[in-house]
Each structure stands twice: as structure tokens, then as C-alpha cells.
Amino acid sequence: MIKLHNTKMLQTLHQSLTKRIPESLKVFGSIFHINHGNPFNLEVLVDSWPDYQTVITRPQKQEMTDDKDYYTNTYHIFSKDIQKLPDILGSDHVINWKQSFMIQGCQNGLNEKIREAAAFKPVQLDYSKGLLYMRDDVLKYTSNTGKLKRRQEANSPENMKFRSTNDNFRPSLLDVSHAKLVNDNWKFGQNERSLRYIKRCLQSFPGFCLLGPERSPVSWLIMEQTGELRMGFTLPEYRDRGMIKQMMIAYIQYLQENGVPFFCETEETNGPPHKVAKSLGFHVVDCGWHEWKCVPAEML
């Protein structure tokens, strides 16, 4: 595999991946943020250049110092030829199979090939699949190269109407001081490594919330290093009031104004988020959202 360092090459690759959306969304989003400061210190691998077939983004070696931190040790993949993936992913030069790590992608057929790559490795592999949601305007707002504006509120007509009858609630950006609250309520978190990951996301990317009467978050959503919106949660006492929809209206407006592409995923059985996503212009795409968590046998 070849590491791409050249800015022009990365921009060319990013542009070419637009033609492969939604299957390329994970890698597309990663490279967008690499081209905008690379806050997670990721690197890009291709099997050949310029006529590549497979792209992998992963943390630079100095980032993967904790062998048990699969939140950080995450690989995002896209391939035009998934038949060759077992040979590529099986290489110790591409993936460190001695660590706990995750692989994420948005292509059907990946599960079989990743299992084939892991078949002769001493690891436990757990596979998860979710529904991938995107909006048709995902590419419309990716031209801005400036820094994110730190505006604290969104003034869409719907949110203005919402606030006029709900004076105690206000859309706002999250900051790192909210990391523990998010971590304590994230079903895949609630540990020190996940807390560290959430803090880094909040330091690097915009997270959004709805502040309640006590001026603390009652509903929130976070962006991670691929542009995916994750960890959405509303405190139980504030559910069934349309809180998360109002927060997302503000969030989407903020991301659009700042030229940041975004998408989201949810479990198939998690009903309420589907309704909210569809009401906000998202639709399910057939390729799905896929994740593999690998843990070496000696760490089990």
C-alpha cells in the first residue's frame, strides 16, 4: 500500500470519492477532515495511484499507542474490488492485528471478506450492521475551507418558533466539559478510553446540544472523525417533546453554513431516530453501515 502525503493528491482522491457516495462515505468524510487540519492525525493508504482500487484511512502510528483502545485504533475502508481485500487487510503492514481495533465501511459484501482476512489471525471478531442515513445535499456544502464559526445558536424559522414557545430551551454547541455527560449515557462508552475519545471529538469537531432550564444539555449529538453524527441522546425526562429534532435542525444549519459534510447511522430496531431522520430529509441507503470490532485472543 502507498501512503498519500501530497495535498494535491489527497484533494484529487477526495474529489474522486464523491462519485462513489454513499459506499465511500466513511473514507470520504475522513479525508475531508484530513484536508481541513487533520485533527485526528490520520493517514491515507491506497493500493496504487492514480488508478487506485482500495483506500484505507487509519491513525498515524504514534496515535495507536494503547493496544486496547479500539476507539482510536479504527480503520475506515472503501474498495472498488472487494475480492482483493483479504490479502490487503491480512497484511501486518496495513493492520496491526496485535491490537484491539475497529474497521468501519459502507459496502455490502465486506463482512465475508473481512472475516476471510481474520480467519487465520488469533482474534475475536464481532460484526455490527446499522442503517445508513444521508441527505441528497451531502456534497453541496463541502467547498468551504475556512475555520468553523463558533456561533452558539441557529436561527432557522422552525427553531425561532420553537424557542418562542419554549423559552427554557436553547440550541448550543457542546464543549469538552460535556464529555462526561455524553460518555455516561453512551451505550458503547462508559469507560475511560471512550471518555478520552469523546473529549477528542469535542475538541476537534462540532457537537451540538439543546440546553435545558438549568443551562445544561438535555439532548445532544456529536460528530466523529468521518463526519458521522453519533452518540445522540435525550435525557429520559425530556423525551417525547421533539427535543432532538429541534436540536438537529440547529445542528444541520450550523454544519451547512460551515461547509461540513455529514451523515448518520442508527440500529434497525431503534424506531424513534428513524422517524426524526426522515423528517429532516435523511433517507436510508442500501449499502448500509458496517463495523467490525477485533480483539486479540490474549486480551480477552
TAJOQUI-V293870 format. One record per residue. N is the residue number from 1. SS is DSSP state (2 for helix, 1 for strand, 0 for the rest). OMEGA is omega as a letter, one per 40 degrees, with the letter a starting at -180 (NA if undefined). Layout:
n=N ss=SS omega=OMEGA
n=N ss=SS omega=OMEGA
This chain:
n=1 ss=0 omega=a
n=2 ss=1 omega=i
n=3 ss=1 omega=i
n=4 ss=1 omega=i
n=5 ss=0 omega=a
n=6 ss=0 omega=a
n=7 ss=2 omega=a
n=8 ss=2 omega=i
n=9 ss=2 omega=a
n=10 ss=2 omega=i
n=11 ss=2 omega=i
n=12 ss=2 omega=i
n=13 ss=2 omega=a
n=14 ss=2 omega=i
n=15 ss=2 omega=a
n=16 ss=2 omega=a
n=17 ss=2 omega=i
n=18 ss=2 omega=a
n=19 ss=2 omega=a
n=20 ss=2 omega=i
n=21 ss=0 omega=e
n=22 ss=0 omega=a
n=23 ss=0 omega=a
n=24 ss=0 omega=a
n=25 ss=2 omega=a
n=26 ss=2 omega=i
n=27 ss=2 omega=i
n=28 ss=2 omega=a
n=29 ss=2 omega=i
n=30 ss=2 omega=a
n=31 ss=2 omega=i
n=32 ss=2 omega=a
n=33 ss=2 omega=i
n=34 ss=2 omega=i
n=35 ss=0 omega=i
n=36 ss=0 omega=i
n=37 ss=0 omega=i
n=38 ss=0 omega=a
n=39 ss=0 omega=i
n=40 ss=0 omega=i
n=41 ss=0 omega=i
n=42 ss=1 omega=i
n=43 ss=1 omega=a
n=44 ss=1 omega=i
n=45 ss=1 omega=i
n=46 ss=1 omega=a
n=47 ss=0 omega=i
n=48 ss=0 omega=a
n=49 ss=0 omega=e
n=50 ss=0 omega=a
n=51 ss=0 omega=a
n=52 ss=0 omega=i
n=53 ss=0 omega=a
n=54 ss=1 omega=i
n=55 ss=1 omega=i
n=56 ss=1 omega=i
n=57 ss=1 omega=a
n=58 ss=1 omega=i
n=59 ss=1 omega=i
n=60 ss=0 omega=a
n=61 ss=2 omega=a
n=62 ss=2 omega=i
n=63 ss=2 omega=a
n=64 ss=0 omega=a
n=65 ss=0 omega=i
n=66 ss=0 omega=a
n=67 ss=0 omega=a
n=68 ss=0 omega=a
n=69 ss=0 omega=a
n=70 ss=0 omega=i
n=71 ss=0 omega=i
n=72 ss=0 omega=a
n=73 ss=0 omega=a
n=74 ss=1 omega=i
n=75 ss=1 omega=i
n=76 ss=1 omega=a
n=77 ss=1 omega=i
n=78 ss=1 omega=a
n=79 ss=1 omega=i
n=80 ss=0 omega=a
n=81 ss=0 omega=a
n=82 ss=2 omega=i
n=83 ss=2 omega=a
n=84 ss=2 omega=a
n=85 ss=2 omega=a
n=86 ss=2 omega=i
n=87 ss=2 omega=a
n=88 ss=2 omega=a
n=89 ss=2 omega=i
n=90 ss=0 omega=a
n=91 ss=0 omega=i
n=92 ss=0 omega=i
n=93 ss=0 omega=a
n=94 ss=0 omega=a
n=95 ss=0 omega=i
n=96 ss=0 omega=a
n=97 ss=0 omega=i
n=98 ss=0 omega=i
n=99 ss=0 omega=i
n=100 ss=0 omega=a
n=101 ss=1 omega=i
n=102 ss=1 omega=i
n=103 ss=1 omega=i
n=104 ss=1 omega=i
n=105 ss=1 omega=a
n=106 ss=0 omega=a
n=107 ss=0 omega=i
n=108 ss=0 omega=a
n=109 ss=0 omega=a
n=110 ss=2 omega=a
n=111 ss=2 omega=a
n=112 ss=2 omega=a
n=113 ss=2 omega=i
n=114 ss=2 omega=i
n=115 ss=2 omega=i
n=116 ss=2 omega=i
n=117 ss=2 omega=a
n=118 ss=2 omega=a
n=119 ss=0 omega=a
n=120 ss=0 omega=i
n=121 ss=0 omega=a
n=122 ss=0 omega=a
n=123 ss=1 omega=i
n=124 ss=1 omega=a
n=125 ss=1 omega=i
n=126 ss=1 omega=a
n=127 ss=1 omega=i
n=128 ss=1 omega=i
n=129 ss=1 omega=i
n=130 ss=1 omega=i
n=131 ss=1 omega=i
n=132 ss=1 omega=i
n=133 ss=1 omega=i
n=134 ss=1 omega=i
n=135 ss=0 omega=a
n=136 ss=0 omega=a
n=137 ss=0 omega=a
n=138 ss=0 omega=a
n=139 ss=0 omega=a
n=140 ss=0 omega=a
n=141 ss=0 omega=a
n=142 ss=0 omega=a
n=143 ss=0 omega=a
n=144 ss=0 omega=a
n=145 ss=0 omega=a
n=146 ss=0 omega=i
n=147 ss=0 omega=i
n=148 ss=0 omega=i
n=149 ss=0 omega=a
n=150 ss=0 omega=i
n=151 ss=0 omega=a
n=152 ss=0 omega=a
n=153 ss=0 omega=i
n=154 ss=0 omega=a
n=155 ss=0 omega=i
n=156 ss=0 omega=a
n=157 ss=2 omega=a
n=158 ss=2 omega=i
n=159 ss=2 omega=i
n=160 ss=2 omega=i
n=161 ss=2 omega=i
n=162 ss=2 omega=a
n=163 ss=2 omega=a
n=164 ss=2 omega=i
n=165 ss=2 omega=i
n=166 ss=0 omega=a
n=167 ss=0 omega=a
n=168 ss=0 omega=a
n=169 ss=0 omega=a
n=170 ss=1 omega=i
n=171 ss=1 omega=a
n=172 ss=1 omega=i
n=173 ss=1 omega=i
n=174 ss=0 omega=i
n=175 ss=0 omega=a
n=176 ss=2 omega=i
n=177 ss=2 omega=i
n=178 ss=2 omega=a
n=179 ss=2 omega=a
n=180 ss=2 omega=i
n=181 ss=2 omega=i
n=182 ss=2 omega=a
n=183 ss=2 omega=a
n=184 ss=2 omega=a
n=185 ss=0 omega=i
n=186 ss=0 omega=a
n=187 ss=0 omega=i
n=188 ss=0 omega=a
n=189 ss=0 omega=i
n=190 ss=0 omega=i
n=191 ss=0 omega=a
n=192 ss=2 omega=a
n=193 ss=2 omega=i
n=194 ss=2 omega=i
n=195 ss=2 omega=i
n=196 ss=2 omega=i
n=197 ss=2 omega=i
n=198 ss=2 omega=i
n=199 ss=2 omega=a
n=200 ss=2 omega=i
n=201 ss=2 omega=a
n=202 ss=2 omega=i
n=203 ss=2 omega=a
n=204 ss=2 omega=a
n=205 ss=0 omega=a
n=206 ss=0 omega=i
n=207 ss=0 omega=a
n=208 ss=1 omega=i
n=209 ss=1 omega=i
n=210 ss=1 omega=i
n=211 ss=1 omega=a
n=212 ss=0 omega=a
n=213 ss=0 omega=i
n=214 ss=0 omega=a
n=215 ss=0 omega=i
n=216 ss=0 omega=a
n=217 ss=1 omega=i
n=218 ss=1 omega=i
n=219 ss=1 omega=a
n=220 ss=1 omega=i
n=221 ss=1 omega=a
n=222 ss=1 omega=i
n=223 ss=1 omega=i
n=224 ss=0 omega=a
n=225 ss=0 omega=i
n=226 ss=0 omega=a
n=227 ss=0 omega=i
n=228 ss=1 omega=i
n=229 ss=1 omega=a
n=230 ss=1 omega=i
n=231 ss=1 omega=i
n=232 ss=1 omega=a
n=233 ss=1 omega=i
n=234 ss=1 omega=i
n=235 ss=0 omega=a
n=236 ss=2 omega=a
n=237 ss=2 omega=a
n=238 ss=2 omega=a
n=239 ss=0 omega=i
n=240 ss=0 omega=i
n=241 ss=0 omega=a
n=242 ss=0 omega=a
n=243 ss=2 omega=a
n=244 ss=2 omega=i
n=245 ss=2 omega=i
n=246 ss=2 omega=i
n=247 ss=2 omega=a
n=248 ss=2 omega=i
n=249 ss=2 omega=i
n=250 ss=2 omega=a
n=251 ss=2 omega=a
n=252 ss=2 omega=i
n=253 ss=2 omega=i
n=254 ss=2 omega=a
n=255 ss=2 omega=i
n=256 ss=2 omega=a
n=257 ss=2 omega=a
n=258 ss=0 omega=i
n=259 ss=0 omega=a
n=260 ss=0 omega=i
n=261 ss=0 omega=a
n=262 ss=0 omega=i
n=263 ss=1 omega=a
n=264 ss=1 omega=a
n=265 ss=1 omega=i
n=266 ss=1 omega=i
n=267 ss=0 omega=a
n=268 ss=0 omega=a
n=269 ss=0 omega=a
n=270 ss=0 omega=a
n=271 ss=2 omega=a
n=272 ss=2 omega=i
n=273 ss=2 omega=i
n=274 ss=2 omega=a
n=275 ss=2 omega=i
n=276 ss=2 omega=a
n=277 ss=2 omega=a
n=278 ss=2 omega=i
n=279 ss=2 omega=a
n=280 ss=0 omega=i
n=281 ss=0 omega=i
n=282 ss=0 omega=i
n=283 ss=1 omega=a
n=284 ss=1 omega=i
n=285 ss=1 omega=a
n=286 ss=1 omega=a
n=287 ss=1 omega=i
n=288 ss=1 omega=i
n=289 ss=1 omega=a
n=290 ss=1 omega=a
n=291 ss=1 omega=i
n=292 ss=1 omega=i
n=293 ss=1 omega=a
n=294 ss=1 omega=i
n=295 ss=1 omega=i
n=296 ss=1 omega=a
n=297 ss=2 omega=a
n=298 ss=2 omega=i
n=299 ss=2 omega=a
n=300 ss=0 omega=NA
